[in-house]
Amino acid sequence: MFNLLPTTKIIGLVAASYGFLLLSFSAFLSPSDAFRGASVVEILLFVLLSVGWRWLWLKLPALNRWIYPDLNGLWVAEIHWVRGSSSGVALATAQITQDFFRFGIDVDAPNSESNTIALVLKKDGETGKPLLHYIYEVREKHTHPGGDNVYRGAASLAFDAHSDRQLSGNYFTSRSTAGRFQFSRVG
């Protein structure tokens, strides 16, 4: 899915192959008929992957293991932070939005909110464990005049495929803070 598969290229390749096969094995079709058929296939595949992919994941749950798990939804986040000699825990909510073409994480904490700038989905080469590495931008909700209320961070998170409910990993920010995210799926 997403970065794991070049989906738009695969859709085009499947549609072009379909058109080529129509031309090759049918003496009754013109090139324009084959092109129209390939266009219909491409549109149908695009709609299936844009809208119907979650239905497909529900019908074939093995896709969660074979490709990548469906992480859509609301998560409760514990943000364990360290800055110099201070440390603490902040509670937040995280909304993960995922489809075949996009993936984003929006975190809303009492004093800040963040959104995804860039994200790469991977699977561990040895264990096959789903991983995500992302860069995010944080905006503080309460700032003083002249203060810098925007900063960036990066995190590497691993999905616990056994429980299907945990996403956790370490992070660091441009404000010299570091810590650990622990996301738990709601519902």
Short mmCIF file of the C-alpha atoms (twelve columns), coordinates in Angstrom:
data_MODEL
# 
_entry.id   MODEL 
# 
loop_
_atom_site.group_PDB 
_atom_site.id 
_atom_site.type_symbol 
_atom_site.label_atom_id 
_atom_site.label_alt_id 
_atom_site.label_comp_id 
_atom_site.label_asym_id 
_atom_site.label_seq_id 
_atom_site.Cartn_x 
_atom_site.Cartn_y 
_atom_site.Cartn_z 
_atom_site.pdbx_PDB_model_num 
ATOM 1   C CA . MET A 1   0.000   0.000   0.000   1 
ATOM 2   C CA . PHE A 2   1.023   3.727   -0.016  1 
ATOM 3   C CA . ASN A 3   4.809   3.835   -0.157  1 
ATOM 4   C CA . LEU A 4   5.119   0.065   -0.158  1 
ATOM 5   C CA . LEU A 5   3.543   -0.264  -3.595  1 
ATOM 6   C CA . PRO A 6   3.622   2.264   -6.452  1 
ATOM 7   C CA . THR A 7   -0.157  2.008   -6.715  1 
ATOM 8   C CA . THR A 8   -0.845  4.538   -9.444  1 
ATOM 9   C CA . LYS A 9   1.809   2.920   -11.634 1 
ATOM 10  C CA . ILE A 10  0.392   -0.541  -10.932 1 
ATOM 11  C CA . ILE A 11  -3.112  0.663   -11.837 1 
ATOM 12  C CA . GLY A 12  -1.849  2.089   -15.138 1 
ATOM 13  C CA . LEU A 13  0.160   -1.060  -15.875 1 
ATOM 14  C CA . VAL A 14  -2.821  -3.340  -15.228 1 
ATOM 15  C CA . ALA A 15  -5.077  -1.174  -17.408 1 
ATOM 16  C CA . ALA A 16  -2.510  -1.009  -20.229 1 
ATOM 17  C CA . SER A 17  -1.998  -4.782  -20.038 1 
ATOM 18  C CA . TYR A 18  -5.748  -5.278  -20.230 1 
ATOM 19  C CA . GLY A 19  -5.935  -3.072  -23.348 1 
ATOM 20  C CA . PHE A 20  -2.999  -4.910  -24.955 1 
ATOM 21  C CA . LEU A 21  -4.584  -8.298  -24.247 1 
ATOM 22  C CA . LEU A 22  -7.878  -7.118  -25.739 1 
ATOM 23  C CA . LEU A 23  -6.096  -6.045  -28.916 1 
ATOM 24  C CA . SER A 24  -3.954  -9.178  -29.110 1 
ATOM 25  C CA . PHE A 25  -6.701  -11.742 -28.684 1 
ATOM 26  C CA . SER A 26  -9.667  -10.100 -30.295 1 
ATOM 27  C CA . ALA A 27  -9.869  -9.531  -34.012 1 
ATOM 28  C CA . PHE A 28  -13.143 -7.650  -33.538 1 
ATOM 29  C CA . LEU A 29  -11.866 -4.737  -31.431 1 
ATOM 30  C CA . SER A 30  -10.379 -1.536  -32.720 1 
ATOM 31  C CA . PRO A 31  -7.555  0.207   -30.851 1 
ATOM 32  C CA . SER A 32  -10.038 2.844   -29.656 1 
ATOM 33  C CA . ASP A 33  -12.292 0.095   -28.181 1 
ATOM 34  C CA . ALA A 34  -9.280  -1.411  -26.393 1 
ATOM 35  C CA . PHE A 35  -8.312  2.040   -25.100 1 
ATOM 36  C CA . ARG A 36  -11.850 2.627   -23.780 1 
ATOM 37  C CA . GLY A 37  -11.828 -0.789  -22.080 1 
ATOM 38  C CA . ALA A 38  -8.447  -0.074  -20.502 1 
ATOM 39  C CA . SER A 39  -9.694  3.330   -19.312 1 
ATOM 40  C CA . VAL A 40  -12.723 1.722   -17.647 1 
ATOM 41  C CA . VAL A 41  -10.475 -0.820  -15.913 1 
ATOM 42  C CA . GLU A 42  -8.150  1.955   -14.720 1 
ATOM 43  C CA . ILE A 43  -11.043 4.006   -13.311 1 
ATOM 44  C CA . LEU A 44  -12.553 0.976   -11.575 1 
ATOM 45  C CA . LEU A 45  -9.207  0.052   -10.005 1 
ATOM 46  C CA . PHE A 46  -8.626  3.628   -8.880  1 
ATOM 47  C CA . VAL A 47  -12.082 3.779   -7.242  1 
ATOM 48  C CA . LEU A 48  -11.553 0.378   -5.582  1 
ATOM 49  C CA . LEU A 49  -8.214  1.452   -4.132  1 
ATOM 50  C CA . SER A 50  -9.441  4.919   -3.119  1 
ATOM 51  C CA . VAL A 51  -12.778 4.024   -1.580  1 
ATOM 52  C CA . GLY A 52  -13.147 0.260   -1.431  1 
ATOM 53  C CA . TRP A 53  -9.770  -0.742  0.000   1 
ATOM 54  C CA . ARG A 54  -11.052 -0.860  3.602   1 
ATOM 55  C CA . TRP A 55  -13.864 -3.189  2.530   1 
ATOM 56  C CA . LEU A 56  -11.232 -5.362  0.833   1 
ATOM 57  C CA . TRP A 57  -9.117  -5.366  4.033   1 
ATOM 58  C CA . LEU A 58  -12.191 -6.423  6.074   1 
ATOM 59  C CA . LYS A 59  -13.023 -9.256  3.656   1 
ATOM 60  C CA . LEU A 60  -9.397  -10.426 3.412   1 
ATOM 61  C CA . PRO A 61  -7.863  -9.824  6.868   1 
ATOM 62  C CA . ALA A 62  -4.636  -11.517 5.766   1 
ATOM 63  C CA . LEU A 63  -3.866  -8.314  3.823   1 
ATOM 64  C CA . ASN A 64  -3.106  -6.749  7.227   1 
ATOM 65  C CA . ARG A 65  -0.146  -9.128  7.450   1 
ATOM 66  C CA . TRP A 66  0.771   -9.432  3.782   1 
ATOM 67  C CA . ILE A 67  0.768   -5.737  2.877   1 
ATOM 68  C CA . TYR A 68  0.269   -3.420  5.856   1 
ATOM 69  C CA . PRO A 69  -2.271  -3.173  8.694   1 
ATOM 70  C CA . ASP A 70  -5.223  -0.817  8.633   1 
ATOM 71  C CA . LEU A 71  -4.340  1.776   11.294  1 
ATOM 72  C CA . ASN A 72  -7.248  4.133   10.568  1 
ATOM 73  C CA . GLY A 73  -9.029  5.551   13.542  1 
ATOM 74  C CA . LEU A 74  -8.721  7.215   16.894  1 
ATOM 75  C CA . TRP A 75  -5.845  6.379   19.229  1 
ATOM 76  C CA . VAL A 76  -5.061  7.467   22.796  1 
ATOM 77  C CA . ALA A 77  -1.476  8.657   23.051  1 
ATOM 78  C CA . GLU A 78  0.881   8.740   26.003  1 
ATOM 79  C CA . ILE A 79  3.796   11.034  25.288  1 
ATOM 80  C CA . HIS A 80  6.702   10.349  27.634  1 
ATOM 81  C CA . TRP A 81  9.057   13.322  27.302  1 
ATOM 82  C CA . VAL A 82  12.469  14.351  28.571  1 
ATOM 83  C CA . ARG A 83  13.954  17.827  28.273  1 
ATOM 84  C CA . GLY A 84  17.185  18.394  30.126  1 
ATOM 85  C CA . SER A 85  16.603  17.298  33.719  1 
ATOM 86  C CA . SER A 86  12.799  17.543  33.421  1 
ATOM 87  C CA . SER A 87  10.514  14.735  32.332  1 
ATOM 88  C CA . GLY A 88  6.849   13.890  32.326  1 
ATOM 89  C CA . VAL A 89  3.921   12.307  30.566  1 
ATOM 90  C CA . ALA A 90  1.349   14.106  28.423  1 
ATOM 91  C CA . LEU A 91  -1.898  12.496  27.334  1 
ATOM 92  C CA . ALA A 92  -3.251  13.185  23.861  1 
ATOM 93  C CA . THR A 93  -5.453  11.791  21.125  1 
ATOM 94  C CA . ALA A 94  -4.144  10.780  17.737  1 
ATOM 95  C CA . GLN A 95  -6.249  10.497  14.592  1 
ATOM 96  C CA . ILE A 96  -4.697  8.256   11.962  1 
ATOM 97  C CA . THR A 97  -6.036  8.697   8.456   1 
ATOM 98  C CA . GLN A 98  -4.960  6.055   5.980   1 
ATOM 99  C CA . ASP A 99  -5.866  4.958   2.495   1 
ATOM 100 C CA . PHE A 100 -3.960  3.522   -0.448  1 
ATOM 101 C CA . PHE A 101 -2.607  6.926   -1.457  1 
ATOM 102 C CA . ARG A 102 -2.292  8.907   1.808   1 
ATOM 103 C CA . PHE A 103 -1.299  8.388   5.419   1 
ATOM 104 C CA . GLY A 104 -1.351  11.003  8.158   1 
ATOM 105 C CA . ILE A 105 -1.230  11.291  11.921  1 
ATOM 106 C CA . ASP A 106 -2.774  14.283  13.704  1 
ATOM 107 C CA . VAL A 107 -2.057  14.492  17.441  1 
ATOM 108 C CA . ASP A 108 -4.026  16.765  19.767  1 
ATOM 109 C CA . ALA A 109 -2.498  17.305  23.223  1 
ATOM 110 C CA . PRO A 110 -3.561  19.802  25.907  1 
ATOM 111 C CA . ASN A 111 -0.773  22.263  25.020  1 
ATOM 112 C CA . SER A 112 -0.057  21.442  21.380  1 
ATOM 113 C CA . GLU A 113 -1.240  19.830  18.177  1 
ATOM 114 C CA . SER A 114 0.799   18.213  15.451  1 
ATOM 115 C CA . ASN A 115 0.372   17.017  11.902  1 
ATOM 116 C CA . THR A 116 2.409   14.853  9.571   1 
ATOM 117 C CA . ILE A 117 4.913   16.431  7.197   1 
ATOM 118 C CA . ALA A 118 6.342   13.221  5.730   1 
ATOM 119 C CA . LEU A 119 5.931   9.542   6.455   1 
ATOM 120 C CA . VAL A 120 7.476   6.295   5.265   1 
ATOM 121 C CA . LEU A 121 5.857   2.930   5.883   1 
ATOM 122 C CA . LYS A 122 8.113   -0.102  6.044   1 
ATOM 123 C CA . LYS A 123 8.301   -3.641  7.237   1 
ATOM 124 C CA . ASP A 124 11.235  -4.855  9.249   1 
ATOM 125 C CA . GLY A 125 13.432  -6.919  6.937   1 
ATOM 126 C CA . GLU A 126 14.004  -9.658  9.516   1 
ATOM 127 C CA . THR A 127 10.732  -9.893  11.429  1 
ATOM 128 C CA . GLY A 128 8.219   -8.420  8.978   1 
ATOM 129 C CA . LYS A 129 6.953   -6.140  11.782  1 
ATOM 130 C CA . PRO A 130 5.128   -3.054  10.430  1 
ATOM 131 C CA . LEU A 131 7.085   0.151   11.049  1 
ATOM 132 C CA . LEU A 132 6.455   3.775   10.310  1 
ATOM 133 C CA . HIS A 133 8.908   6.638   10.353  1 
ATOM 134 C CA . TYR A 134 7.483   10.099  10.282  1 
ATOM 135 C CA . ILE A 135 8.366   13.758  10.522  1 
ATOM 136 C CA . TYR A 136 5.802   16.048  12.062  1 
ATOM 137 C CA . GLU A 137 5.224   19.708  12.867  1 
ATOM 138 C CA . VAL A 138 4.034   20.780  16.311  1 
ATOM 139 C CA . ARG A 139 2.138   23.989  17.018  1 
ATOM 140 C CA . GLU A 140 1.843   25.087  20.624  1 
ATOM 141 C CA . LYS A 141 -1.654  26.189  21.618  1 
ATOM 142 C CA . HIS A 142 -0.612  28.682  24.318  1 
ATOM 143 C CA . THR A 143 2.357   30.886  23.531  1 
ATOM 144 C CA . HIS A 144 3.706   34.190  24.701  1 
ATOM 145 C CA . PRO A 145 4.304   37.086  22.292  1 
ATOM 146 C CA . GLY A 146 7.539   36.758  20.378  1 
ATOM 147 C CA . GLY A 147 7.854   33.086  21.268  1 
ATOM 148 C CA . ASP A 148 8.514   30.411  18.719  1 
ATOM 149 C CA . ASN A 149 5.385   28.295  18.814  1 
ATOM 150 C CA . VAL A 150 6.223   25.896  15.958  1 
ATOM 151 C CA . TYR A 151 8.822   23.143  15.985  1 
ATOM 152 C CA . ARG A 152 9.438   19.810  14.292  1 
ATOM 153 C CA . GLY A 153 9.974   16.267  15.413  1 
ATOM 154 C CA . ALA A 154 10.674  12.818  14.056  1 
ATOM 155 C CA . ALA A 155 9.540   9.432   15.310  1 
ATOM 156 C CA . SER A 156 10.019  5.770   14.517  1 
ATOM 157 C CA . LEU A 157 7.045   3.665   15.564  1 
ATOM 158 C CA . ALA A 158 6.460   -0.096  15.517  1 
ATOM 159 C CA . PHE A 159 3.027   -1.724  15.315  1 
ATOM 160 C CA . ASP A 160 2.297   -4.599  17.674  1 
ATOM 161 C CA . ALA A 161 0.650   -7.002  15.236  1 
ATOM 162 C CA . HIS A 162 -0.115  -9.507  18.018  1 
ATOM 163 C CA . SER A 163 -2.427  -7.177  19.911  1 
ATOM 164 C CA . ASP A 164 -3.537  -5.065  16.905  1 
ATOM 165 C CA . ARG A 165 -3.942  -2.222  19.403  1 
ATOM 166 C CA . GLN A 166 -0.484  -0.749  20.107  1 
ATOM 167 C CA . LEU A 167 1.843   1.537   18.192  1 
ATOM 168 C CA . SER A 168 4.958   2.710   20.013  1 
ATOM 169 C CA . GLY A 169 8.440   4.080   19.539  1 
ATOM 170 C CA . ASN A 170 10.918  6.831   20.234  1 
ATOM 171 C CA . TYR A 171 10.904  10.425  19.055  1 
ATOM 172 C CA . PHE A 172 13.036  13.554  19.195  1 
ATOM 173 C CA . THR A 173 12.327  17.193  18.375  1 
ATOM 174 C CA . SER A 174 14.085  20.325  17.182  1 
ATOM 175 C CA . ARG A 175 13.594  21.713  20.709  1 
ATOM 176 C CA . SER A 176 16.055  19.170  22.123  1 
ATOM 177 C CA . THR A 177 13.314  17.059  23.654  1 
ATOM 178 C CA . ALA A 178 13.098  13.333  23.252  1 
ATOM 179 C CA . GLY A 179 10.944  10.546  24.533  1 
ATOM 180 C CA . ARG A 180 8.583   7.769   23.670  1 
ATOM 181 C CA . PHE A 181 5.149   7.617   22.058  1 
ATOM 182 C CA . GLN A 182 2.708   4.905   23.155  1 
ATOM 183 C CA . PHE A 183 -0.468  4.864   21.037  1 
ATOM 184 C CA . SER A 184 -3.392  2.600   21.991  1 
ATOM 185 C CA . ARG A 185 -6.287  2.057   19.580  1 
ATOM 186 C CA . VAL A 186 -9.688  3.267   20.798  1 
ATOM 187 C CA . GLY A 187 -12.669 0.983   20.225  1 
# 
